[in-house]
């Protein structure tokens, strides 16, 4: 794993945990964890977890 892959992995894991909290907008999560915008976050999230952040939130959101 390259250093860049590791950093992205850690950012996505943190974003995944916050995505379960439906009171936090996905755009805020994306920017708080260093993604340029929510589109970049969605693409990376789907590549890593096989689903979109919104779908993940619908399944696991509280």
C-alpha positions in Angstrom: 0.0 0.0 0.0 1.4 3.4 -1.0 1.4 6.3 1.5 -1.3 8.0 -0.6 -3.5 4.8 -0.5 -3.1 4.6 3.2 -4.1 8.2 3.7 -7.1 7.8 1.5 -8.1 4.6 3.3 -7.9 6.4 6.7 -10.0 9.3 5.4 -12.6 7.0 4.0 -12.9 5.0 7.2 -13.4 8.1 9.2 -15.9 9.4 6.6 -17.7 6.0 6.7 -18.2 6.2 10.4 -19.5 9.8 10.2 -21.8 8.9 7.3 -23.8 6.8 9.8 -24.8 10.1 11.6 -27.6 11.4 9.4 -27.4 14.9 11.0 -24.1 15.6 9.3 -24.4 16.5 5.6 -22.3 14.3 3.3 -20.7 17.4 1.7 -19.4 18.5 5.1 -18.0 15.0 5.7 -16.3 15.1 2.3 -14.6 18.5 2.9 -13.8 17.8 6.6 -11.8 14.7 5.5 -9.8 16.4 2.8 -11.7 15.6 -0.4 -12.0 18.5 -2.8 -15.8 18.0 -3.1 -18.5 15.6 -2.4 -18.1 14.0 -5.9 -14.6 13.0 -5.2 -15.7 11.6 -1.8 -18.6 9.6 -3.5 -16.3 8.1 -6.1 -13.6 7.1 -3.6 -16.3 5.8 -1.2 -18.0 3.7 -3.9 -14.6 2.3 -5.1 -13.6 1.3 -1.6 -17.0 0.1 -0.1 -18.9 -0.9 -3.2 -21.8 1.5 -2.5 -22.4 5.2 -2.4 -22.3 7.2 0.9 -26.0 7.9 0.6 -26.9 4.2 0.2 -24.6 3.3 3.0 -26.3 6.0 5.2 -29.8 4.6 4.3 -28.6 1.1 5.4 -26.7 2.1 8.6 -27.7 5.6 9.5 -28.8 6.6 12.9 
